[in-house]
Amino acid sequence: MSFASEIPYGAYWSTPFAKWQGALQHQHSLKFAASVAMVALQERRIDTTSFDWVVLGMTIPQHQSFYGTPWFSGLVGAPQATGPTISQACATGARCLINASQEIDSGGATSTLVVACDRTSNGAHLYYPQPAGIGGTGVHEDWVLDNFMHEPLGGHSMLQTAENVAQKHQITTAEQHDVVLRRYEQYQDALKDDHAFQKRYMKLPFPVMDEKGRKQIGTLEGDEGVFATSPSALAKLKPVMKEGTVTFGGQTHPADGNAGLVLATPEKAREMSRDPGIRIRIKGYGQSRVDLAYMPEAPIPAAQAALRQANVKISDIAAIKSHNPFAVNDIVFSRATGCDLNSMNNYGCSLIWGHPQAPTGLRAIIELIEELVLRGGGLGLFHGCAAGDSSVAVVIEVSGARA
């Protein structure tokens, strides 16, 4: 199956991802994403007044983010466009892409701007009035920390879902650490030749501006928060949970950042493309939900659904990218599908470069596209789990590229 919409080659971008409480912790994520998108579109000579649909992905509230997409569209120079603000935890980036594609396929839009942004640092502290409470006292939560630690249906943490899957499939700490070492090695390929791979879609060095966006206060040479690792360093780590298997080395870290891309009809995509001969199309997508507290298993049925819709097999896929908050994710996916564990996630993944939630999957899809271009084309699969034991997967096809 193919969809009418296409991604113009080169019409996508991502900031470096910065660690929790790091260089980007002061940024209002929506306003920051708008300023990054505006510059990226100007550099690509894409007219913001040409967009008739905008999709904003965001999972962590920011001041006045109630206004969502209309506010973002105005800031980015597309006041004529509107659209939804989408929040689907870690699946948000992929969901935004699917929503934009469906809008074009339905004839509701001809060109769309898709941007996903989040800041896990300094998450909102919310208070909910409760008139029926003792003395009218309400309840409160830390939006980020409390939801990492407590799933409302089961009362478990995100980490517990990884331990449940590790126990079910007999995945050891040593196996997880082997995956971490391989993913760190793959990420080093993205840094070669002065970040040559990342510079295909990322502005580096990246200027860090003050809160008002007027004065440069620093520079990011690349992702912030990636720690060098080795077998001996990992061997010293103990599982986080008692009698568990997952160490701090075997899981991702919270981060801040944003990513964006353009989706359009084939005719408009060629006009916006850096190379009109390269075509990037969505071939299929799928979603799934698995048993309570088994989140790392969710990408398996989602990917299978996406492959069925695309009418291809896993053996037809040239490159795979995953949102892997835990090394457990990749291990169980490889066992279930038969794909090569060591060849997934070339050039990096969220296990290594961090997890700002909404933009995580979108950056992975952008890297998947560039890997396929370097290969000379082919089919790629993105899959990633999300809170609530759910997942979204997407099959992408790149054609017309020259290896």
ZAMARGU-4260 file (C-alpha; in steps of 0.2 Angstrom, whole numbers, plus 5000, padded with zeros to 4 digits):
<rodrens>
0) 5000/5000/5000 | 5006/5018/4997 | 4999/5034/5003 | 4998/5050/4992 | 5009/5061/5003
5) 5028/5062/5002 | 5042/5069/5012 | 5053/5081/5002 | 5071/5075/5003 | 5080/5086/5016
10) 5064/5095/5022 | 5067/5089/5040 | 5078/5093/5055 | 5081/5090/5073 | 5090/5099/5087
15) 5103/5090/5097 | 5095/5081/5112 | 5101/5089/5128 | 5101/5079/5145 | 5089/5082/5159
20) 5093/5099/5167 | 5106/5102/5154 | 5109/5116/5141 | 5091/5117/5135 | 5082/5116/5152
25) 5077/5135/5151 | 5068/5134/5135 | 5049/5135/5133 | 5048/5119/5122 | 5034/5126/5110
30) 5042/5143/5107 | 5059/5135/5105 | 5053/5123/5092 | 5045/5137/5083 | 5061/5147/5082
35) 5071/5131/5076 | 5057/5127/5063 | 5057/5145/5056 | 5076/5145/5054 | 5076/5127/5046
40) 5062/5132/5034 | 5071/5148/5029 | 5087/5138/5026 | 5078/5126/5015 | 5068/5140/5006
45) 5051/5133/5010 | 5038/5146/5011 | 5029/5145/5028 | 5013/5153/5020 | 5011/5138/5009
50) 5006/5126/5023 | 4988/5123/5025 | 4989/5110/5039 | 5001/5110/5054 | 5002/5095/5067
55) 5011/5099/5084 | 5016/5085/5095 | 5019/5089/5113 | 5017/5078/5129 | 5023/5089/5143
60) 5013/5105/5147 | 5021/5122/5145 | 5015/5139/5150 | 5000/5143/5139 | 5002/5128/5128
65) 4983/5126/5129 | 4984/5136/5113 | 4994/5123/5105 | 4995/5122/5086 | 4987/5139/5082
70) 5000/5148/5093 | 5014/5138/5086 | 5008/5141/5068 | 5008/5160/5071 | 5025/5160/5079
75) 5033/5150/5064 | 5025/5162/5051 | 5011/5151/5045 | 4996/5160/5053 | 4984/5154/5040
80) 4986/5136/5045 | 4979/5126/5060 | 4978/5108/5065 | 4978/5096/5080 | 4990/5096/5095
85) 4994/5077/5098 | 4999/5069/5114 | 5002/5050/5113 | 5017/5048/5125 | 5033/5041/5116
90) 5023/5037/5100 | 5018/5055/5097 | 5031/5059/5084 | 5025/5044/5073 | 5007/5048/5077
95) 5009/5066/5070 | 5017/5059/5054 | 5002/5047/5052 | 4990/5061/5055 | 4998/5073/5043
100) 4998/5059/5030 | 4980/5055/5032 | 4975/5073/5030 | 4984/5074/5014 | 4977/5058/5008
105) 4959/5064/5012 | 4961/5079/5002 | 4960/5091/5017 | 4978/5098/5014 | 4991/5099/5001
110) 5006/5103/5012 | 5009/5100/5031 | 5021/5105/5044 | 5024/5092/5057 | 5034/5097/5073
115) 5036/5088/5089 | 5044/5095/5105 | 5046/5092/5123 | 5056/5097/5138 | 5057/5084/5152
120) 5067/5096/5163 | 5057/5106/5175 | 5041/5098/5171 | 5024/5106/5176 | 5019/5104/5195
125) 5000/5103/5194 | 4987/5105/5207 | 4969/5098/5205 | 4955/5106/5216 | 4945/5093/5224
130) 4929/5100/5232 | 4925/5083/5239 | 4942/5081/5248 | 4944/5084/5267 | 4943/5103/5269
135) 4942/5105/5250 | 4960/5099/5248 | 4965/5094/5231 | 4978/5082/5224 | 4994/5087/5215
140) 5007/5078/5204 | 5024/5081/5196 | 5019/5079/5177 | 5036/5070/5172 | 5042/5061/5188
145) 5025/5055/5194 | 5020/5048/5177 | 5037/5039/5175 | 5035/5031/5192 | 5016/5027/5192
150) 5005/5019/5178 | 4987/5023/5184 | 4980/5006/5178 | 4993/4995/5187 | 5002/5007/5199
155) 5019/5001/5192 | 5034/5011/5185 | 5040/5011/5167 | 5055/5001/5173 | 5044/4988/5180
160) 5037/4984/5162 | 5055/4981/5156 | 5058/4969/5171 | 5042/4960/5167 | 5047/4957/5149
165) 5065/4952/5154 | 5058/4939/5166 | 5045/4932/5154 | 5058/4930/5140 | 5073/4926/5151
170) 5084/4941/5146 | 5099/4944/5156 | 5108/4959/5162 | 5123/4953/5151 | 5113/4952/5136
175) 5106/4970/5139 | 5124/4976/5141 | 5129/4968/5125 | 5115/4978/5116 | 5121/4994/5124
180) 5139/4992/5119 | 5133/4989/5101 | 5121/5004/5101 | 5135/5015/5107 | 5146/5008/5094
185) 5133/5012/5080 | 5131/5030/5087 | 5150/5033/5085 | 5147/5031/5066 | 5136/5046/5066
190) 5150/5056/5074 | 5163/5052/5061 | 5170/5065/5050 | 5165/5079/5062 | 5147/5073/5064
195) 5144/5071/5045 | 5129/5060/5047 | 5120/5071/5059 | 5124/5086/5049 | 5113/5079/5035
200) 5098/5084/5046 | 5105/5094/5061 | 5113/5111/5063 | 5130/5109/5071 | 5137/5117/5081
205) 5120/5122/5088 | 5118/5139/5096 | 5110/5139/5113 | 5100/5155/5115 | 5093/5163/5131
210) 5075/5161/5137 | 5070/5176/5126 | 5079/5170/5111 | 5089/5186/5109 | 5106/5182/5116
215) 5117/5167/5113 | 5123/5159/5129 | 5131/5144/5124 | 5134/5130/5110 | 5130/5112/5109
220) 5143/5103/5098 | 5131/5088/5098 | 5119/5078/5109 | 5122/5082/5127 | 5121/5068/5140
225) 5129/5053/5130 | 5141/5044/5141 | 5155/5034/5135 | 5153/5016/5140 | 5164/5000/5140
230) 5161/4982/5145 | 5171/4985/5162 | 5160/5001/5166 | 5144/4992/5162 | 5149/4977/5173
235) 5151/4988/5188 | 5132/4993/5187 | 5119/4984/5198 | 5101/4982/5193 | 5090/4997/5198
240) 5077/4986/5206 | 5080/4973/5218 | 5082/4956/5210 | 5080/4964/5193 | 5090/4964/5177
245) 5090/4982/5171 | 5104/4994/5176 | 5105/5012/5172 | 5116/5008/5158 | 5102/4997/5150
250) 5089/5011/5149 | 5088/5028/5141 | 5089/5045/5149 | 5076/5060/5149 | 5081/5074/5138
255) 5075/5090/5129 | 5074/5095/5111 | 5063/5095/5096 | 5061/5089/5078 | 5051/5093/5062
260) 5048/5088/5044 | 5037/5093/5030 | 5024/5081/5021 | 5016/5086/5005 | 5007/5080/4989
265) 5020/5073/4977 | 5020/5088/4966 | 5023/5100/4980 | 5036/5088/4988 | 5046/5089/4972
270) 5046/5108/4973 | 5052/5108/4991 | 5065/5094/4989 | 5083/5096/4990 | 5084/5082/4976
275) 5068/5080/4967 | 5074/5063/4961 | 5073/5056/4978 | 5056/5051/4984 | 5051/5047/5002
280) 5034/5038/5004 | 5025/5031/5018 | 5020/5013/5014 | 5011/5007/5029 | 5008/5010/5048
285) 5002/5000/5062 | 4997/5002/5081 | 4995/4990/5095 | 4993/4987/5113 | 4998/4972/5124
290) 4995/4966/5141 | 4996/4978/5156 | 5014/4981/5161 | 5022/4973/5146 | 5026/4989/5136
295) 5043/4983/5128 | 5033/4969/5119 | 5021/4982/5111 | 5031/4986/5095 | 5030/4968/5089
300) 5012/4968/5084 | 5013/4986/5079 | 5027/4982/5067 | 5018/4967/5060 | 5003/4977/5056
305) 5013/4990/5047 | 5022/4977/5037 | 5005/4969/5032 | 4998/4986/5027 | 5014/4989/5016
310) 5012/4971/5009 | 5030/4967/5013 | 5040/4955/5025 | 5053/4959/5038 | 5066/4951/5026
315) 5062/4965/5014 | 5067/4979/5026 | 5084/4986/5023 | 5085/4997/5039 | 5076/4997/5056
320) 5075/5010/5069 | 5067/5008/5086 | 5063/5019/5101 | 5071/5008/5113 | 5069/5016/5131
325) 5076/4999/5137 | 5089/4987/5129 | 5076/4974/5132 | 5065/4981/5118 | 5077/4977/5105
330) 5081/4960/5111 | 5063/4954/5112 | 5059/4962/5095 | 5074/4953/5087 | 5068/4936/5095
335) 5050/4938/5089 | 5054/4944/5071 | 5070/4936/5067 | 5079/4952/5062 | 5097/4954/5066
340) 5099/4962/5083 | 5116/4970/5078 | 5111/4978/5062 | 5096/4988/5070 | 5098/5006/5074
345) 5113/5011/5064 | 5119/5029/5068 | 5110/5030/5084 | 5094/5028/5094 | 5085/5034/5109
350) 5094/5022/5120 | 5110/5032/5117 | 5105/5050/5113 | 5091/5051/5125 | 5072/5053/5126
355) 5062/5070/5125 | 5046/5060/5122 | 5037/5068/5108 | 5051/5071/5096 | 5060/5055/5100
360) 5052/5045/5086 | 5052/5059/5074 | 5071/5060/5075 | 5073/5041/5073 | 5062/5042/5057
365) 5073/5056/5050 | 5088/5046/5054 | 5080/5031/5046 | 5077/5041/5030 | 5095/5047/5029
370) 5102/5029/5031 | 5091/5023/5017 | 5097/5037/5006 | 5115/5032/5010 | 5110/5014/5005
375) 5104/5020/4989 | 5086/5017/4994 | 5075/5004/5000 | 5062/5000/5014 | 5064/5005/5032
380) 5054/5001/5047 | 5052/5012/5063 | 5044/5005/5078 | 5043/5011/5096 | 5034/5008/5112
385) 5024/5021/5122 | 5016/5023/5139 | 5000/5012/5142 | 5009/4997/5134 | 5005/5003/5116
390) 5015/5006/5101 | 5015/5014/5083 | 5026/5008/5069 | 5029/5015/5051 | 5036/5008/5035
395) 5045/5021/5024 | 5051/5019/5006 | 5065/5029/4999 | 5068/5028/4980 | 5079/5037/4967
400) 5094/5039/4979 | 5111/5035/4973 | 5122/5025/4985
</rodrens>
